[in-house]
Amino acid sequence: MKPLGIVIDFDGTVTERDIGDAIVKRFGLPGWDALEAKFHAGEATIRQLWIQEISRLPGDRVAEMTAFALETAKVRPGLRELLDYALEHGLPVEIASNGIEFYLNAILAANGLKDLQYVCLKADFSPEGSSQLVIPEDIVSCARNAMCKCARIWRMQRMASHVLFAGDGMSDACAGPEADILAARSSLARMAEAKGWAYIPFEDFWDVLAAVKKAV
């Protein structure tokens, strides 16, 4: 029998705080707050918001932004134990993130997780200061999200008999009902409640680990 597969969001899920959002608020050039206002008013998609916000990051300050990410990020407790259990039992695990590689890779490496498989977006930063969101060719994009997390779940379902997805926010909304098991917190949990989706609430990865043990 194929094993359980695990797909995990990064910002606000692996990390206790949304690091991409924190970087935009700290380093974003004027105009980023107006973009967020349009998003919250329903006048822009997550994809449109992220493309515009990344274009407002200073491409000549990547080292500063990376240092800020490392200072700000705290990995949610229990992740190491979840990954050890998955490795021991042959359960595939993937981080699927709409975040940007420069800070995601740095945070994982700093926490001894550099070998953890992940897929995410990238940014093209120039020494002159400009920046642009880059969607890698191996990532399925969609009109709503820069990365289609549903596609990551469907891919994992082809590898495993069923999939647990853990997430926390609006970029996880489409993926929530596609997972066989949904672990949700924050706004994703509130959405699950409103839409009547079955879900497992979590605050740390000890909760997720307990759900995984019940599922295998």
Backbone hydrogen bonds in HBPLUS format (Angstrom, degrees):
<---DONOR---> <-ACCEPTOR-->    atom                        ^
c    i                          cat <-CA-CA->   ^        H-A-AA   ^      H-
h    n   atom  resd res      DA  || num        DHA   H-A  angle D-A-AA Bond
n    s   type  num  typ     dist DA aas  dist angle  dist       angle   num
A0161-SER N   A0003-PRO O   3.01 MM 158  5.79 137.5  2.20 132.4 143.9     1
A0005-GLY N   A0162-HIS O   2.86 MM 157  6.21 162.4  1.89 155.5 161.5     2
A0164-LEU N   A0005-GLY O   2.84 MM 159  6.25 161.5  1.88 161.5 162.8     3
A0006-ILE N   A0092-PRO O   2.89 MM  86  6.20 154.5  1.96 155.6 163.9     4
A0094-GLU N   A0006-ILE O   2.93 MM  88  6.40 146.2  2.05 154.1 165.0     5
A0007-VAL N   A0164-LEU O   2.91 MM 157  6.29 164.9  1.93 162.9 167.5     6
A0166-ALA N   A0007-VAL O   3.00 MM 159  6.51 153.3  2.07 155.7 164.3     7
A0008-ILE N   A0094-GLU O   2.89 MM  86  6.27 159.4  1.94 156.8 162.7     8
A0096-ALA N   A0008-ILE O   2.89 MM  88  5.94 155.1  1.95 139.0 147.0     9
A0009-ASP N   A0166-ALA O   2.96 MM 157  6.22 169.8  1.97 175.4 178.6    10
A0013-THR N   A0010-PHE O   3.03 MM   3  5.16 159.6  2.07 119.1 123.9    11
A0014-VAL N   A0010-PHE O   2.83 MM   4  4.68 129.8  2.08 117.7 133.4    12
A0015-THR N   A0010-PHE O   3.16 MM   5  6.34 164.5  2.19 157.4 157.8    13
A0076-ARG N   A0014-VAL O   2.71 MM  62  5.60 170.6  1.72 159.9 162.4    14
A0016-GLU N   A0074-LYS O   2.83 MM  58  5.72 153.1  1.91 163.3 172.3    15
A0022-ALA N   A0018-ASP O   3.07 MM   4  6.31 153.4  2.15 142.2 150.2    16
A0023-ILE N   A0019-ILE O   2.88 MM   4  6.13 153.4  1.95 152.6 159.1    17
A0024-VAL N   A0020-GLY O   3.07 MM   4  6.35 161.9  2.11 150.1 154.3    18
A0025-LYS N   A0021-ASP O   3.02 MM   4  6.25 163.3  2.04 151.1 155.5    19
A0026-ARG N   A0022-ALA O   2.98 MM   4  6.10 143.6  2.11 140.9 150.7    20
A0027-PHE N   A0023-ILE O   2.76 MM   4  5.77 164.5  1.79 157.8 161.5    21
A0028-GLY N   A0024-VAL O   2.71 MM   4  4.56 142.6  1.85 127.8 135.3    22
A0029-LEU N   A0056-ARG O   2.80 MM  27  5.05 158.6  1.84 139.8 147.2    23
A0035-LEU N   A0031-GLY O   3.27 MM   4  6.57 148.7  2.37 145.6 153.8    24
A0036-GLU N   A0032-TRP O   3.11 MM   4  6.49 153.0  2.19 147.2 153.9    25
A0037-ALA N   A0033-ASP O   3.05 MM   4  6.27 148.8  2.15 140.5 148.9    26
A0038-LYS N   A0034-ALA O   3.10 MM   4  6.39 151.5  2.18 143.2 149.7    27
A0039-PHE N   A0035-LEU O   3.02 MM   4  6.35 154.2  2.09 146.8 154.2    28
A0040-HIS N   A0036-GLU O   2.93 MM   4  6.17 168.0  1.95 155.2 157.0    29
A0041-ALA N   A0037-ALA O   3.01 MM   4  6.13 129.6  2.27 136.3 149.6    30
A0043-GLU N   A0038-LYS O   2.81 MM   5  5.07 156.1  1.87 164.7 156.5    31
A0042-GLY N   A0039-PHE O   2.92 MM   3  5.18 159.2  1.96 110.5 116.2    32
A0049-LEU N   A0045-THR O   2.89 MM   4  6.11 162.8  1.92 152.5 157.7    33
A0050-TRP N   A0046-ILE O   2.91 MM   4  6.02 167.0  1.93 154.2 157.1    34
A0047-ARG N   A0144-ARG O   2.79 MM  97  5.56 148.2  1.89 152.8 150.1    35
A0051-ILE N   A0047-ARG O   3.01 MM   4  6.19 162.4  2.04 153.3 158.0    36
A0052-GLN N   A0048-GLN O   3.19 MM   4  6.34 162.9  2.22 146.0 150.2    37
A0053-GLU N   A0049-LEU O   2.84 MM   4  6.03 158.2  1.88 151.7 158.9    38
A0054-ILE N   A0050-TRP O   2.91 MM   4  5.91 167.0  1.92 149.6 153.1    39
A0055-SER N   A0051-ILE O   3.28 MM   4  6.39 149.2  2.38 135.1 143.1    40
A0056-ARG N   A0053-GLU O   2.95 MM   3  5.17 149.7  2.04 104.0 113.9    41
A0057-LEU N   A0054-ILE O   3.03 MM   3  5.33 168.2  2.04 114.9 116.4    42
A0061-ARG N   A0058-PRO O   3.07 MM   3  5.61 155.5  2.13 125.0 124.7    43
A0059-GLY N   A0129-GLY O   2.82 MM  70  4.04 158.8  1.86 111.5 107.2    44
A0065-MET N   A0061-ARG O   2.96 MM   4  6.27 160.0  2.00 154.6 160.7    45
A0066-THR N   A0062-VAL O   2.83 MM   4  6.01 155.6  1.89 152.5 159.1    46
A0067-ALA N   A0063-ALA O   2.99 MM   4  6.18 161.6  2.03 146.6 151.3    47
A0068-PHE N   A0064-GLU O   2.93 MM   4  6.14 156.7  1.99 147.2 153.8    48
A0069-ALA N   A0065-MET O   2.95 MM   4  6.16 154.2  2.02 143.5 150.3    49
A0070-LEU N   A0066-THR O   3.00 MM   4  6.31 157.3  2.06 151.5 157.0    50
A0071-GLU N   A0067-ALA O   2.97 MM   4  6.20 149.9  2.06 145.8 154.3    51
A0072-THR N   A0068-PHE O   2.90 MM   4  6.01 144.4  2.03 146.0 155.9    52
A0073-ALA N   A0069-ALA O   2.89 MM   4  5.81 157.2  1.94 152.2 156.8    53
A0205-PHE N   A0077-PRO O   2.74 MM 128  5.90 150.4  1.82 175.0 169.5    54
A0082-LEU N   A0078-GLY O   2.98 MM   4  6.19 151.8  2.06 148.0 156.1    55
A0083-LEU N   A0079-LEU O   2.92 MM   4  6.19 162.4  1.95 158.3 162.5    56
A0084-ASP N   A0080-ARG O   2.93 MM   4  6.15 152.8  2.00 145.8 153.6    57
A0085-TYR N   A0081-GLU O   3.00 MM   4  6.16 158.8  2.05 144.6 149.9    58
A0086-ALA N   A0082-LEU O   2.94 MM   4  6.18 159.2  1.99 148.2 154.2    59
A0087-LEU N   A0083-LEU O   2.93 MM   4  6.12 160.0  1.97 148.2 153.2    60
A0088-GLU N   A0084-ASP O   2.95 MM   4  6.13 162.0  1.99 148.4 153.5    61
A0089-HIS N   A0085-TYR O   3.03 MM   4  6.21 144.3  2.16 145.9 154.9    62
A0091-LEU N   A0086-ALA O   2.78 MM   5  4.65 167.1  1.79 142.4 143.3    63
A0090-GLY N   A0087-LEU O   3.32 MM   3  5.14 164.6  2.35 100.0 104.4    64
A0095-ILE N   A0117-GLN O   2.98 MM  22  6.35 161.2  2.02 143.5 149.3    65
A0119-VAL N   A0095-ILE O   2.86 MM  24  6.21 151.9  1.94 157.8 165.7    66
A0097-SER N   A0119-VAL O   3.00 MM  22  6.28 168.3  2.02 159.7 163.5    67
A0121-LEU N   A0099-GLY O   3.02 MM  22  5.92 148.7  2.12 174.3 172.4    68
A0104-LEU N   A0100-ILE O   3.20 MM   4  6.23 168.1  2.21 156.1 158.1    69
A0101-GLU N   A0121-LEU O   2.86 MM  20  6.04 142.7  2.00 146.4 155.0    70
A0105-ASN N   A0101-GLU O   2.86 MM   4  5.56 169.4  1.87 148.7 152.3    71
A0107-ILE N   A0103-TYR O   2.96 MM   4  6.07 160.4  2.00 148.8 153.4    72
A0108-LEU N   A0104-LEU O   3.03 MM   4  6.23 168.4  2.04 155.5 158.4    73
A0109-ALA N   A0105-ASN O   3.00 MM   4  6.10 165.4  2.03 147.1 151.7    74
A0110-ALA N   A0106-ALA O   2.97 MM   4  6.07 157.0  2.02 144.7 151.2    75
A0111-ASN N   A0107-ILE O   3.17 MM   4  6.31 129.7  2.44 139.4 151.3    76
A0111-ASN N   A0108-LEU O   3.14 MM   3  5.24 139.3  2.32  99.1 110.6    77
A0113-LEU N   A0108-LEU O   2.72 MM   5  4.70 160.2  1.76 151.5 146.4    78
A0112-GLY N   A0109-ALA O   3.19 MM   3  5.23 160.2  2.23 112.4 111.2    79
A0116-LEU N   A0113-LEU O   3.01 MM   3  5.47 166.0  2.03 118.4 122.9    80
A0122-LYS N   A0134-VAL O   3.00 MM  12  4.93 168.6  2.01 158.2 156.6    81
A0134-VAL N   A0122-LYS O   2.73 MM  12  4.93 162.9  1.76 145.8 140.0    82
A0124-ASP N   A0132-GLN O   2.77 MM   8  5.12 165.5  1.79 154.6 158.4    83
A0132-GLN N   A0124-ASP O   3.10 MM   8  5.12 131.8  2.34 122.1 135.7    84
A0126-SER N   A0130-SER O   2.96 MM   4  5.40 166.5  1.98 159.1 157.3    85
A0129-GLY N   A0126-SER O   2.92 MM   3  5.45 162.3  1.95 115.4 121.4    86
A0139-ILE N   A0136-PRO O   3.10 MM   3  5.58 163.6  2.13 118.9 121.4    87
A0148-CYS N   A0140-VAL O   2.78 MM   8  5.63 164.3  1.81 165.3 159.7    88
A0142-CYS N   A0145-ASN O   3.17 MM   3  5.51 157.0  2.23 174.5 172.1    89
A0152-ARG N   A0149-LYS O   3.13 MM   3  4.98 121.5  2.49  90.4 105.0    90
A0153-ILE N   A0149-LYS O   3.03 MM   4  6.37 153.9  2.10 147.9 154.4    91
A0154-TRP N   A0150-CYS O   2.82 MM   4  6.13 165.0  1.84 157.8 162.1    92
A0155-ARG N   A0151-ALA O   2.93 MM   4  6.02 153.3  2.00 139.4 146.9    93
A0156-MET N   A0152-ARG O   3.00 MM   4  6.20 157.9  2.05 142.4 148.2    94
A0157-GLN N   A0153-ILE O   2.81 MM   4  6.08 148.5  1.91 150.2 159.9    95
A0158-ARG N   A0154-TRP O   3.18 MM   4  6.48 133.4  2.41 139.2 149.7    96
A0158-ARG N   A0155-ARG O   3.16 MM   3  5.33 136.3  2.36  98.4 110.1    97
A0159-MET N   A0156-MET O   2.92 MM   3  5.04 139.9  2.08 100.4 112.7    98
A0160-ALA N   A0156-MET O   2.84 MM   4  6.04 143.5  1.97 151.6 163.2    99
A0180-ASP N   A0163-VAL O   3.03 MM  17  5.30 129.2  2.30 139.3 154.0   100
A0181-ILE N   A0163-VAL O   3.01 MM  18  6.24 148.8  2.11 153.4 150.7   101
A0165-PHE N   A0181-ILE O   2.89 MM  16  6.35 157.9  1.94 167.8 171.8   102
A0183-ALA N   A0165-PHE O   2.85 MM  18  6.06 172.8  1.85 161.0 161.2   103
A0167-GLY N   A0183-ALA O   3.09 MM  16  6.59 154.2  2.16 161.7 166.0   104
A0185-ARG N   A0167-GLY O   3.28 MM  18  6.72 137.6  2.47 146.2 157.2   105
A0188-LEU N   A0168-ASP O   3.03 MM  20  4.86 150.1  2.12 117.7 115.6   106
A0172-ASP N   A0169-GLY O   2.99 MM   3  5.47 155.5  2.06 111.5 119.4   107
A0173-ALA N   A0170-MET O   3.12 MM   3  5.17 166.8  2.14 108.6 112.4   108
A0176-GLY N   A0172-ASP O   3.02 MM   4  6.14 143.7  2.15 156.2 165.5   109
A0178-GLU N   A0175-ALA O   2.97 MM   3  5.22 139.9  2.13 109.7 122.2   110
A0200-ILE N   A0182-LEU O   2.74 MM  18  6.13 154.3  1.80 152.5 161.7   111
A0184-ALA N   A0200-ILE O   2.98 MM  16  6.14 148.0  2.08 138.2 148.2   112
A0202-PHE N   A0184-ALA O   3.28 MM  18  6.14 140.3  2.45 136.7 139.4   113
A0189-ALA N   A0185-ARG O   3.27 MM   4  4.64 153.7  2.34 100.8 104.5   114
A0189-ALA N   A0186-SER O   3.10 MM   3  5.44 122.4  2.45 104.8 118.3   115
A0190-ARG N   A0186-SER O   3.12 MM   4  6.52 155.7  2.18 150.1 157.4   116
A0191-MET N   A0187-SER O   2.94 MM   4  6.11 151.6  2.02 141.6 149.1   117
A0192-ALA N   A0188-LEU O   2.89 MM   4  6.11 155.5  1.95 144.8 151.7   118
A0193-GLU N   A0189-ALA O   2.94 MM   4  6.21 155.9  2.00 148.1 154.2   119
A0194-ALA N   A0190-ARG O   3.01 MM   4  6.25 160.3  2.05 145.4 150.5   120
A0195-LYS N   A0191-MET O   2.87 MM   4  6.06 151.8  1.95 152.3 159.7   121
A0196-GLY N   A0192-ALA O   2.88 MM   4  5.73 116.8  2.28 138.8 152.1   122
A0197-TRP N   A0192-ALA O   2.92 MM   5  4.80 142.9  2.06 137.7 142.8   123
A0196-GLY N   A0193-GLU O   3.39 MM   3  5.22 149.4  2.49  94.3 102.9   124
A0207-ASP N   A0204-ASP O   3.20 MM   3  5.78 136.0  2.41 109.1 117.7   125
A0209-LEU N   A0205-PHE O   2.82 MM   4  5.91 157.1  1.88 140.0 146.5   126
A0210-ALA N   A0206-TRP O   3.03 MM   4  6.25 154.1  2.10 143.2 149.4   127
A0211-ALA N   A0207-ASP O   3.17 MM   4  6.48 150.1  2.26 141.4 148.9   128
A0212-VAL N   A0208-VAL O   2.89 MM   4  6.21 152.8  1.96 150.8 159.0   129
A0213-LYS N   A0209-LEU O   2.92 MM   4  6.18 160.7  1.95 154.6 158.9   130
A0214-LYS N   A0210-ALA O   3.21 MM   4  6.44 145.9  2.34 138.7 147.0   131
A0215-ALA N   A0211-ALA O   3.16 MM   4  6.34 132.8  2.39 137.0 149.2   132
A0215-ALA N   A0212-VAL O   2.98 MM   3  5.05 130.8  2.23  97.5 111.5   133
A0216-VAL N   A0212-VAL O   3.14 MM   4  6.36 132.8  2.38 153.1 163.7   134
